[in-house]
Amino acid sequence: MITNILVSAFAPFPTLSLALPSSTPISSVLPLLEERYDSLPTFALRLTTNSGVLSDYDAPISSLDPAQSHLVSLRLTPRLLGGKGGFGSQLRAAGGRMSSQKTSNNNSCRDLSGRRLSTIKEAKKLAEYLEAEPERAAAKAEAQKAKLEALERKLGIDPKSGSNTPGEPATVAGKKHRFEDTEYLEQSKELVDGVKNAVSLALLKKKKKAKLTHDKAEPSASTSTKTEKVVKPVSAAPVEPAPAVEAIGA
């Protein structure tokens, strides 16, 4: 029985065809193609089917035609030279890097109603903040009360004293305390008066000095004016011509 073999090649080679007996082994197809097509580089090619690589090259061609149609389609594919390996470890490392870069930030996503998840989260945070507002206010008041009590203890004031009803804390913060230290007040007043007197004296001396300078400048200006008025320019006297002298014995 004769089986027709159609071999799909790649550019620039067209589709090749062979007519071989059905008992011809698959390993003989490439040498026969090389005999018919001299320019075909069969040493760097291999035969494959539409389902993948051939596993048994010693099997006859009829094993590739289970329907007994006497027509087999093959493909010529170039061989790829392998490397030293390690491709699997590279893939695993790349996968680890990709998984480490995964983010859980889905705030930009929307729910079924069209609202962004970030808006929903902010609304929840605001509701929780408003619910905890009384607790924060109570804690703030307690902190202020403790601070006031500590300040009263530093000043030596008994917070429990006062005419308050039992069970209520004494309101000491609203009371007025008079500062009575006559020695300090007198010293402070003397210092202020001394500074005022010193400043006034310095200003008075400055005014006197400026006045004396101005008075000295005025007489010198008036003297120079009088001198200019008295001094007059002296006019030159006319020169008379000398008498002529006659020579003796003329």
C-alpha positions in Angstrom: 0.0 0.0 0.0 1.2 3.5 -0.9 0.8 6.3 1.6 1.0 10.0 0.5 3.0 12.2 2.9 2.5 16.0 2.9 5.3 17.8 4.8 4.6 21.5 5.7 7.9 23.4 5.6 8.8 27.0 6.3 9.8 29.8 4.0 11.4 29.7 1.5 10.5 26.1 1.1 7.1 25.1 -0.2 4.9 22.2 1.0 6.7 18.9 0.2 5.1 15.7 -0.9 6.2 12.0 -0.9 4.6 8.8 -1.9 6.0 5.9 0.1 5.0 2.4 1.1 3.0 2.2 4.3 5.7 -0.1 5.9 8.4 2.6 5.5 9.8 3.6 8.9 9.4 7.2 9.9 13.1 7.7 10.4 13.6 7.2 6.6 11.4 10.2 5.7 14.1 12.8 6.3 16.8 11.1 4.2 14.3 10.7 1.4 13.5 14.4 1.6 17.2 15.2 1.5 17.6 13.1 -1.7 14.7 14.9 -3.4 15.5 18.4 -2.2 19.2 19.0 -2.0 19.0 22.5 -0.4 16.9 21.3 2.5 19.1 21.3 5.7 17.7 18.1 7.2 20.5 17.8 9.8 19.0 20.8 11.7 15.3 19.8 11.2 13.0 17.3 12.8 9.5 15.9 11.9 6.5 16.7 14.1 2.8 16.1 13.8 -0.1 18.4 14.6 -0.3 16.8 18.0 3.3 17.2 18.9 6.7 15.5 18.6 7.0 12.0 17.3 8.0 9.5 20.0 8.9 6.4 18.0 10.9 7.0 14.8 11.2 3.3 14.1 7.4 2.8 13.7 6.0 2.5 10.1 4.2 5.4 8.5 0.9 3.5 8.7 1.0 4.0 12.5 0.4 7.7 11.8 -2.8 6.9 9.8 -5.2 5.1 12.1 -8.1 6.0 9.8 -6.4 4.2 6.8 -6.9 7.3 4.6 -3.5 6.8 3.1 -2.7 10.5 3.8 -0.3 11.7 6.5 0.5 15.3 7.3 3.8 16.2 8.9 5.7 19.4 9.7 9.3 20.3 9.5 10.5 22.3 12.5 14.1 23.5 13.2 15.9 22.1 16.1 16.7 24.4 19.0 20.0 23.9 20.8 19.6 23.4 24.5 21.5 25.4 27.2 23.0 24.3 30.5 19.6 24.1 32.2 18.4 26.0 35.2 15.4 27.4 33.4 13.0 25.9 35.9 14.8 27.6 38.8 14.7 30.9 37.0 11.0 30.5 36.5 10.5 29.8 40.2 12.6 32.8 41.2 10.6 35.0 38.8 7.4 33.7 40.2 8.6 34.4 43.8 9.4 38.0 42.8 6.0 38.4 41.2 4.2 37.0 44.2 6.1 39.3 46.5 5.0 42.4 44.4 1.3 41.5 44.8 -0.6 44.3 46.4 -3.7 44.1 48.6 -4.7 47.7 48.0 -8.1 47.5 46.3 -9.3 50.9 47.3 -9.9 51.9 43.7 -12.3 49.0 43.1 -16.0 49.4 43.3 -18.8 47.4 44.9 -22.0 46.2 43.3 -23.7 49.6 43.9 -20.9 51.5 42.1 -19.2 53.0 45.2 -15.5 52.9 45.6 -14.2 50.8 48.4 -12.0 53.7 49.6 -15.2 55.9 50.1 -16.9 53.1 52.0 -13.8 52.6 54.3 -13.6 56.4 55.0 -17.3 56.4 55.9 -16.8 53.6 58.3 -13.8 55.3 59.9 -15.9 58.5 60.3 -18.7 56.7 62.0 -16.3 55.0 64.4 -14.7 58.4 65.2 -18.1 59.9 65.9 -19.1 57.0 68.2 -15.9 57.3 70.2 -16.3 61.1 70.6 -17.8 61.0 74.2 -15.0 58.7 75.4 -12.4 61.1 74.0 -14.1 64.1 75.6 -14.3 62.3 79.0 -10.6 61.3 78.7 -9.7 64.9 77.9 -11.6 66.3 80.9 -10.0 63.7 83.2 -6.6 64.7 81.9 -7.3 68.4 82.5 -8.6 67.6 86.0 -5.4 65.6 86.9 -3.3 68.5 85.5 -5.1 71.0 87.7 -4.8 68.9 90.8 -1.0 68.5 90.2 -0.7 72.3 89.8 -2.6 72.8 93.0 -0.4 70.4 94.9 2.7 72.3 93.6 1.2 75.6 94.9 0.5 74.0 98.2 -3.3 74.3 97.9 -5.5 71.6 99.3 -8.0 70.7 96.6 -10.4 69.3 99.2 -10.7 72.5 101.2 -13.6 74.8 100.5 -17.3 75.2 101.2 -18.4 72.7 98.6 -21.0 70.1 99.2 -19.7 66.7 100.1 -18.9 64.4 97.2 -17.9 67.3 94.9 -14.4 68.5 94.2 -13.4 72.0 95.4 -13.3 74.5 92.6 -10.0 76.2 93.3 -9.2 77.3 89.8 -11.8 80.1 89.9 -10.6 81.7 93.1 -8.5 84.9 93.1 -5.1 84.9 94.9 -3.6 88.2 95.9 0.1 88.6 95.6 1.4 90.5 98.7 5.2 91.1 98.8 5.8 94.8 99.7 9.6 94.5 99.4 9.5 93.1 95.9 7.0 95.7 94.8 9.1 98.5 96.2 12.3 97.2 94.5 10.4 96.8 91.2 9.1 100.4 91.5 12.6 101.8 92.3 14.1 100.0 89.3 11.5 101.3 87.0 11.9 104.9 88.3 15.7 104.7 88.0 15.5 103.6 84.4 13.0 106.4 83.6 15.3 109.0 85.3 18.4 107.7 83.5 16.7 107.9 80.1 15.3 111.4 80.8 18.8 112.6 81.9 20.5 111.2 78.8 17.9 112.9 76.5 18.4 116.2 78.4 22.1 116.1 78.0 21.8 115.3 74.3 19.5 118.4 73.8 21.9 120.7 75.7 24.8 119.5 73.6 22.9 120.1 70.4 21.9 123.6 71.5 25.5 124.6 72.4 26.8 123.4 69.1 24.1 125.4 67.3 24.9 128.6 69.3 28.6 128.4 68.5 27.9 128.0 64.8 25.7 131.2 64.6 28.4 133.9 65.7 31.0 132.5 63.3 28.6 132.8 60.5 27.7 136.5 61.4 31.5 137.5 61.7 32.2 136.2 58.2 29.3 138.2 56.8 30.5 141.5 58.4 34.1 141.0 57.1 32.8 140.6 53.6 30.9 143.9 54.0 33.9 146.0 55.3 36.6 144.9 52.9 36.4 146.7 49.6 38.4 146.1 46.6 41.3 148.6 46.1 41.4 150.2 42.7 44.8 150.6 41.0 46.2 154.3 40.8 46.9 155.6 37.3 50.5 155.6 36.3 51.9 159.0 35.0 54.4 158.9 32.1 58.0 159.7 33.0 59.5 163.1 31.7 61.8 162.9 28.7 65.4 163.5 29.4 67.4 165.5 26.8 70.9 164.4 25.9 73.7 166.8 26.9 75.5 168.4 24.0 72.7 167.8 21.6 
